[in-house]
Amino acid sequence: AMSLARNETHRILLIDADLRGPSLHTMLGAPRTPGLTEYLARGAEVIDILQRHQAPRNAESGLEPSIPNLTFIPAGAGGDNSSELVANHRIEELIATLAPHFDWILIDSPPVLAFADAIDLGRAADAVLLVARGASTPFDVAQRAQAAFSNSRILGFVLNAVKDAPRNTSYYYGYKDGGSGSYWRKDKRRKG
């Protein structure tokens, strides 16, 4: 979302839909409530949950200046009924209401295989971008996550938290194959 917001002509909405383990509000320095939970439970209106990125413009603080084209919806209070809240289709209403006002709406979901929330959110989105942790996410887990979205348009995978990426002429993906400990490798020097 921050990368997209660097293009000042794009209006970006970032939604923290990880209702069990929200973290985006902390990263952005924003209040956690009211948020998506309150909207889905019909306790808040759209206007109540929208936040603007308002970091102070102070060079000494080390904080990023505000990004006027980034709007944020925090997760809210959360709770044990988050699966029911996400499955109640009110998220589709929210996206339909806000889509005309934004160029990009990004929804951060909980882990795909841990909760059904991510699958329900994927159905509400135009497309899904899967994220895997480099040298940590087993290859078979990444494949199961992809298969879980069989009814969604998948844009691809983002491999994050990559440390010490090789600087030679080969690509190296740190996915374990799930059992043997071998790694998948694609050598870009090979043809075909």
N, C-alpha and C positions, 0 to 999 in steps of 0.2 A: 504494500500500500504506500509506504514511504517512497519507494522508487518510482511508482506511477505518479505520485503527487509532485515529484520534482518537475514534471511537465506541467507548468502552471495553467495550461489550457484544459487539462482534465479535471473533472470534479470526481473525487474519490470518496466512497463510503466504505468504512471498515467495520464489520460486525464481529464482536467476540461472541461466538455461539458455543464456546466450550463452557457450558453452564456448571459443570462439576469442578473444573479446575481453571477458572479464568485467570489470565495473566496480562492481557493486553493493556488493561487500565493502568497497571503498575508501570509497564514499559513506556506508556504515553504520559504518565503523571496525571491521570484523569480519575475522577470519582468512579466507583464501581456501580453505584446505583443513582437514580433509577436506570434500568437497562432492559435488555431483551427479555429476561424472566418476567419482569413486571408487565411488559407489553403482551407477551404470550398468555399470561394469566388474566389479561384484561383489566389490570390495575393501573395501567398508564397508557397514554396516547402517544402517537408517533412523535409529536413535538416535544413531549416530556423526556424522551430518551436520547435524542440527538445531541451530540456534543461536538464542539469545534476544537481543533488542536490549538491551544493557547499558551505554548511555552513562552516564557519571558524572553525578550530580546536583550539579553545582557551578556556581553562577551566574556565578562569575568566569571559568570556562573558556569560556563561550559555547556549550557543547555542550548539545544537547537532553537532557532527562531520559529515563530509560529508558522504553520503551513495553512494558509487560508482556504485552500481547495481540498483539505482533508477533513472529513466529518467522521465521527466515531459513535458507535453504539456499544456500550459496555455490556457485559454478560448480565449484570444485575445481581440480585441476592442469591440466585442459584437455589439448589434444593434437591431433594430425593426424587422429585417428580419431573425431572428435566426431560426424560424420554417422552412422557405424556405431553408435555408442553410443546416440544419440537414436532411431535407427530400430529398435533391438532390442526395443522394446515394454516395457522395464522401467520406463519413465516412467509408463506406464499403471498398473503395479503400485504404484508409489510414490504416485500420486494416489489410487488406490483404498484404499490403506492409511491415508493421512492425511486423506482427505475427511471421515470422521466426526468428526474432532477440530477442524476449522476451518470457519468460516463462509465464508471467502473464500480461495481459493488462486490467487495471481497468478504467472504464469510470464513472465519477461522473456526474449525470444528474440533471436537475431541478426537482422540485416536480412533481410527476406522474400525479396527477389530475388537476394541474394548467395549464399545457402546453402539447401539443402533442409531443414535442421533446423527452421526456423520452420513449415513446412508439416506436418512430422511432429508437432511439438509442438501445432499447432492441432488435429490429429485427436484428440489426447489430452485436449483441453480441452472444456468445455461450450460456450464461445463465445470469439470473438477480438475484440480491440479493437486496431485499427490505429493507429499513431502516425506522423505526418508532420511534418516540420520546416517551419514557416512561411517563405514566401518563398524556399524552397530546394528542396523536393521538387517536381519537375515533375508536373503533373496526370496525364500519361500514365503515369508511374511509379506514382503512387498508384492509378490504375485497374488497372494490371497486378498490383500487390500485392493489391488486392481480388479480382481474378479468380483469383489463385493459391489463394485460400481458398474456391473455389466449393463445396467439400464441407464447409465449416464454417459455423457460425452466426456472422455478423459483427454485433457490436453497433453499430459505427460507427467514426468516426475521431476521434482526438485531434490537434489542431493545436498543436504545442509550439514553443517558442523564438520566439514572436511578439513582435516589437519594434515599438514605436510604433504600436499598434493605432489605427485611426481613431476619432475621438471624435464623428463626425457621425452622421447617421441611417441610414447604409447599412452593411451588412455587406460586408467585403472579404476575400476569401480569396486568399492569395499563392501560388496554384499557377500555374505557367506551363503553357501548353498543350502544351509539348514542342517547338515549332518556331517559331511565329510571334512568340513573345514577348508575346502578349496574355494578359490575366488574366481569369479568370472572376469575375464580380461579381454579387452578388445584392442588389438594392435592396429593403429591407424596406418601402419606401413604396408599391411597386407592389402591386396586388391581383391575385390569380389565380395 
